[in-house]
């Protein structure tokens, strides 16, 4: 309670909390649809077999049914790519709140298509539903963080930013709990399980209209100062909003001095190439760590390690619960320990436990005739997978999104985030579509490619990624200029940063025509 009182004093009012809850339902939708396809894998495959036999009068091959299921899993990421890349355009065209409201039309459509799949006896309808809900979730990954960061007071922006990741993990856990056999993980229940994606969309449609549009969007993009003031008064529960207005004016002046940079200009810019490469590799480190293989296929992974189907589903729920708890734990660590340090801990821990997962598979094969050994290895496999998820939540879960935004100033940030979202969803798709084939080809060595990637990403982070904690954009740019990515540069170098950053701003502003303000 004292903590809550302190937050309220700092600016976390009731109405701001309400607006954040309404917006963050979009990220809960993303988490729910990422995890929901996992538990009912066998039920969905049985449905596909029945449809195929009714249509063609013959049994479908096991290989083809796996391919169909991996399409159902990964087409979600294709929709996500499209939605994520369109987020910036939608936010500027309809506003942050307006974009979120319109996006729910896609959410409701996709949920209905998935919910009526079995009734219509068509697995193509499932593919279409998963694609449309993917577009919806892609737009949410762009619009929700933007809206929350723009309505939050400056002092709460970092902490409230992690609420996005918390909502994703809660959505994952919810989908896993509802997916157990005792609830909806049955041949009759799975269409309802998928169709429940309609709930966050409908709830957001009911709650969001009361919330104001982003004050930053109203003032900077639309130039509606009075509307921005009204929105701020409601969010801050105070008439004293001049400080916020002045901060936005300063941001607007900074924008005018540094015009936005197109994708091509960003890619071709020598000054911004290093931060862009770091941003891209950080996104790849999140997806190619193997975490989505766990999210999408953990139930079948646990079953192949010797657990019964029911036990495997309960172990999958453990994954969701650990993600929620560890995301809460990582919120205070983010500013205390630093982004780079946490990411190194996360990748290192994931590397170690990905090796343990492989060892547990191998021992199970070699000692397959000893029942006690099988039982013991099943536990090792589950514990290693859960530890793998713990270390993901510590670092690679939220840091790639946070650090990409911190590496760029106002001008190139939208283009950089668009590239980051696209790379993230593309990698998500590659893992979703490729993992079943990888599992078939490598069998017990399935996690070894991820172990190799984790080692490469750890080395890259150690060598190239700067610590962005408590540093301004100019200071981060100066680090790139000095070729020093670590946090322990000499004090004299720190003192020279200010003068250095002035030169860097000049070199940065030469990328595109800058509008200079006089006086």
N, C-alpha and C positions, 0 to 999 in steps of 0.2 A: 504493500500500500504506500509506504513512503516513496518508493521508486515511481509509482504511478503519479503521485502528487507532484514530484519533481518534474516529470515529463510534462504535466499539464501546465506548470509554471513556465516551462521552456517553450510551450506553444502547441502541445498535443491536445487540442480542444476536442470536445465531443463531436462536433460537426466534421472536423478534419478526420477523426477516426472513422466516422460513418462513410465519408467519401473514399477513404483508402480501402475500407472493407468492400464497398460497392465495386471499386475498380479492380481490386485484387482477385475478384471472382473469375476474371479472365485468365489469370495465371493458374488458379485452381483447376479451371477447365483444361488447360495445357497439361498439367500434372496428371489429371484423371485419365485423359485420352492417351497419354504416354504409357500408363501402367495397365489400363483396362483390358488390353488385348492379350495380356500374359496368362492369367489363370485359366480362361476358358479355351485354351489352345486345342485340347482334345475334342471338346464339344463342337467347336467351329469346324475342325477337320472332319468330324463325323457328318456334320451338316453338308459340307462340300462333297463328300463321298456320295451321300444320298442323292443330292441334286444331279451330280454327274451320271450316276447309274440310271436315274429316271429319264434323263435326256438322251443318253447314248446307249443304254442297255448293256453296259459293260462296267467292270470295276476299274477305278482309277488307280494308276501306279502310285506307290508310296513316295517316289521321287517327285512326281507331278503335284501331289497333294501338298508336299512341303513347299514347293515353288509357289503354289497358289496362296498358301498361308503367309509366306514371306512377302508376297505382294500386298496382302491385307495389312501387314505390319508396316511396310516401308512406304506405301503410297501416302500415308499420313505425313511423312517427311517431305514428299514432293509438294504437297499442298502447303506445308509449312514454309518451304523455300519461297513459293509464290507470294504467300501472305506476308512473310517477314520482310521481303524486299519491297512490297507495296506499302509498308507501314508508314514510311516518311511522307509519301505522297498523300495518303489518306489523312494523316494527322494535319497536314497543311491545308488540304482541300475542305475537310469537314470539321476540323477541330479535334482536340484529343478526346473530349467527352462525346462529341458527335460521331467520331470514328468508331468508338467503343460501342455506342448504341446501335449503329448500322451493322456492325460486325456480328451482333447477336442474331440477325436474320440468317447468316451462314451457320451459326451454332445450332439454331433450332432446326434448320433444313437438314444438316448433316446428321444430327441426333435422330430425327424422324426416319431418315433413310436407313440408318443402322438398325433402329428399333423394329422396323417392318421387314427386315431382310428375310427372316425365316418364313413369315406369312406369305411373302411374294415368291418364295422358293427360288431365289436368285442371288448367287454370291457376287454377281457384278454390282448389285445394289449395295452390298457391304463395301466393295471397293470404292464406289462413288461417294458413299457416306463418309468413309474414312478420309478420302481426298478433301471433301468440302470441310469437314471438321479440322483437317490439317491446315487449310487456308485460314480458318477462323483462329486457330491456335497460333499460327505464324504472325497474324496481325496483332494478336494479344501480346506476344513477346516483344513487339515493337511499341505498341500504344500504351500498355499498362505502366511499364517503367517510366515512360516519358511523362504521363499524366501525374503519377505519384511524385516524381522528382520536381515537377513544376508547381504542385500545390503545397509541398512541404516547406516549412521554414528552413532557412539555410543550416541552422544548427542541428536539425533532425534529418537532413537529407540522406546522410550515409546510413544511419540506423534503419530508417524507413525503407531504404533501397533493398535491404536484405529481406524485408517482408515479402517481396516477390518470390524469392527462393523458398521461403517458408510455405507460401501458398501452393507452390508447385509440389513440395514434399507432402503436404496435407492431402492434395488431390491424388497423388500416387498411393498413399496409405489407404485412402477411402476406396479407391478402385480395387485394391488388393483384399481388403476386408470384405467388400461386397461380392468379390469373385470366388469366395470359398463355397464348397459344395452345399453347406448347410444354408446358405443364403441364395445366391443367384448363379453359382458356378455349375449349372446343370444344363442338360440338353434343351429344356424348356425356358430356363431363366436367362441364358446368355444374351438373347436379343434385348431383354429388359435392362440388363447390366450395361450394354452399349448405349441403349436409348436414354439412359439416365443422364447422359451428357446434356440433355435439354434443360435440366434443373439449374445449373449455374447461369445459362444464357437467359432463361426466363426470370430468375431472381435478379440478375443485373439489369434487365429491362425494367423491372419494377422499382429498383432502388436508385439507379443512376440519374433518372430525370430530375430528382430533387437536388442533386449535386451541381455546383457551379462549373462552368467551363474553366479551363486552366487560365489563371490571371495573366500568366506570361504570354500565352497565345492571344488573349484579348488585347493586351497592351502592345506587345512587340509586333505581332503579325497583323492584327486587325486595326491597331491604333485606336481602340475604344477604351479610353482611360477611365471614364466613369463606370463602365461595366466591370473593368478590372478592379476598381476600388470596391464596388459592391461585392464582388466575389471574394475579395480578400477580407472584407469586414465579416462576412459569414464564416469563412474558414478560420480566422484568427479570434473570432468572438470578441472583437474590439474595434473601436474607431481609429485606433492608432496604427495606421497602415503606411504612413509616409516612408518609414524605413524600407519596407518591402518595395514600394513604388520606386524609391531612389535606386535600390539595388537592381531593379529591372531596367531602369533608365541607363544605368551604368553598363548593363549587359547589352542593351540596344546600341549604345555608343561603341562598345567593343565590336559588335557585329558589323557596324557601319565602317569601322576602321579595318575590319578583316572580312572581306566578302566571302560568301560560302564557296567552297571548292568542289568542282564536279568530280565524279568518279575517275575520269581519265586524268585530270590534273593531279588528283591525289596519288594515283598509281605512278605517274611520271615524275612526281616531285622528289628530287634527291634528299631534301631536308626531311621529308615525312616518310621516306621509304623504310627506315629502320623501325619506327614505331608501328607502321602498317604491318611489316613482316612479323613483329612481336605479337600484335593483335591477332593476326591470322593463326600463328602457331599456337597461341594460347587457346583459341577456339578449338583447334584440332586436338590439343592435349585433353580437352574435356571429352570430346566424342570418341577419339581413338584410344582412350584409356581402357575401353572395354566395358564402360558402365552401362551403355545401352544394351549390350549383349545380356547383361544381368537384368536390366529392367524389362526387356521384351521377352527373354527366354529363361528366366531364373527357375520357373516351375519345372521345365523339362531338364534343366541343368541339375537341379536337386534330385530329380527322379533318376537321371542317369548315374548319379553318385550313390544310388542305393536306397533312397527314401521312398516311401509309399506316396501315391499321388496326394493324399490328404495331408501328410506331413510336409510334403514339398510346398503345398499352398500356404501352410502355416509359417514355414520358413520364409516364404516370400513376403508375408505380412510383417515378419521381423525386419526385413529390409526396409520396408516403408516406415516402420516405427523408428528405426535407428536414424533414417534420413531426417525425420522431423526433429528428433532430440538433438542430433549433431548440428543441424542448421541453427537451432536456438543457441547451442554452445558456441558456435563460430561467430555469432553476432558481436559479442564483446571482444573476442580475440582479433577481429579484423583490424581494429584501430590500435590495439595494444601490441600485437606481434608484428603486423605488417603483411602486405599482400604477397610479396616475393617469398618470404620465409614460410608462410602457411602453405603456399603452392608447392614449395619444395618438400615440406613434410608430407603433404597429401600425395604427391606423385611417388615419393620414396616408399611410403607405406603401401600404396597400391601395387608397386612393383614387387615388393616382398611377398604380399599375399596372393598376387597372381601366380607366383612361383609355387606357393603352397597349394593353390587350387590344382595346378598341374600335377604336383606330387601326389595329392590325394587321389586323383584319377588313375595315375600310374600304379600306385600301390594296390588299389582296388582290383586292377586287372591282373597284376602278378600274384596276388594272394586271394584270388577270387574264390578259392575252394575253402578258405577258412572263414566261417560265418562271423566269428568274433572280430576278425580283421575288417570285414566288410562294414560291420556296425561302427567300429572305431573310425574308419575312413569316412563314413557318411557324416559323422560329427565334425571331423576335421574339415571336410569340404564345406559344410554349412558355416562353421566358425570362420573359416578363411574368407568365404564370400561376404559374410556380414562385416568382417574387419576391412575388407576391400571397400565396402560401401561407406564405412566410417571415415576412412581416409579421403574418399571422394568428397564427402560432405564438408570436410575440414578445409580443403583447398580448391580443387578443380570444379566443384559444384557451382560456386558463385563468383570466384575471383576473375575468370576470363571476361565475364560481362563487365565487371566493375573496372578492371584495369584498362580495357579497350576505351572506355569513356574517359578515363583519367589521362591517357596518353595523348589525347588530342584536344585542341582548344575549340572554341565555338564554331569557327569557320569550317574546318575539315571534319568535325565530329559526326554530322549526319551521314556523310558519305562513308566515313570509316565504320560507323555502326551498321550501315546497310551491307557493306562487304562482310563484316563480322557475322551478321545474322545469316547471310547467304551461305558462307563457308560452314557455319555451325550446322545448318539444316542439311547441306549437301553431305557432310560427313555423317550426320545422323542417318541419312538415307542409305549411304554406302554400308554402314554397319547393319542396319535393319535388313537390307536385301541380301547382304553377303554372308551374314553369320551362320545361317543353316548350312550353306554349302561348305563354309570353313569347318564347321563342326563335323560334317560328313567326311571331308578330306583329311582332316588332322586328328579326328577322334579325341584321344586323351591329351593331345598337344594343342587343343583349341586355343588356350589362353596364351600360348607362347608368343604369337605375333604381337599381342597387346603388351606383354612384358617387354619386348624389344622397343615398341613405341614409347612406353613409359620411361625406359632408360634414356632414350634419345631426348624426350621432352624434359627430363630432369636436368640433363647436361645443358640443353639449350637455355632453360630457365636460370641455371646457375651462372652461365657465361654471359648471357645477353639481356636478361630482363632486369630493369632497374627497380629499386624500391620506390613506390609512388606515395607511400604513407607520409602525410604532412608536407608534401611538396607541391608547389605550384606548377602549372604547365611550363612556364619559362625555365624553372629549375630542372624539370625532367628533360626538356630540350637541350639544356646545357650539358646534362649528363651524356646525351648522345653525341654532342659535339666533342666532349673530352674523351669519348670512347670508353667511358667508365660506367658500367651498368650496376656496380655494387653500391651499397649504402655507406661505405666507409671511406669516402674520398677525403683528402686532407682539408683542414679548416680553411686554408688559404684559397683552395679551389672553390669552396662554398662561398667565400666572400667575393670572389670574382664573378659569381653567377649573375648578379644583377646587371653588371655592365655587359656581360656576354649576351644576356637575354635580349637586350635592346637590339644588338646586331642580328640576332636570330629572328626577331620580329620583322626586321627589315627584309631579311632573306625570305621569310615566310610570306610576307605581304606581296613580294614580287611575283608570286605564283599566279595571281590573277589581279585584274584591275581593282585597286582599293579606293574606296570612297573616303577621302580625308575630311575630317571636321576641322574647321578653323578655330583658333583661339584655344 
